[in-house]
Amino acid sequence: WPAGLFAASCLWAALQASGIGPAAWDHPAWAAAAEALGEVLPGAMALDPDRAWDSLAGLPIAAAGFFLATQLCRKRERAVGLVQGVAIIAGTYAALGMANHFGRLELPWFQYNPEQISGSFINRNHFASFLGMGFVAAWTLFLHALLLPSRDETGMLRQRGRDALEAFLEGAGCICCWPC
């Protein structure tokens, strides 16, 4: 049934972009534009049908990414590895971004801007979103390592405080760059 929900979402997006529906469902801006231009315009539920078609074209890609992540991370070890990878990559990006910003480290793929840190991302908001995901991943690893007891070589239960500190330090760059 998930495939049916996905297909229904795609059909609804196509209906919004196509303009097939009744005129009462059209976006009000179409009527205002037709009145201002003095001619009849084909309406649609979407304000910008071309952009709606572009978004619809990206929907299967997002669904494929979700499906692959779900299939690849069914085993706990692989899921933890994915979260660790996100935290490490985001921490590395944050450290390089801070080195570029504060130390004026010249990296070919980083553009220096004295007012903001954007890393190798064109838009600083994308960089902040990526670091936010890295922060969540690092915080998850930190709490996981801190709260779950484990057995050492002798079979004794111990808290993994050292492992928690390492996981926290991997994402420390994300924490420092969070307000970007």
Secondary structure, DSSP 4 states (H G I P E B T S, - for coil): -HHHHHHHHHHHHHHHHH--S-GGGS-HHHHHHHHHHTS-----SSSSHHHHHHHHHHHHHHHHHHHHHHHHT-SHHHHHHHHHHHHHHHHHHHHHHHHHHHS----TT----TT---TT-SSHHHHHHHHHHHHHHHHHHHHHHHHS-EE-TTS-EE--HHHHHHHHHHTHHHHHTTT-
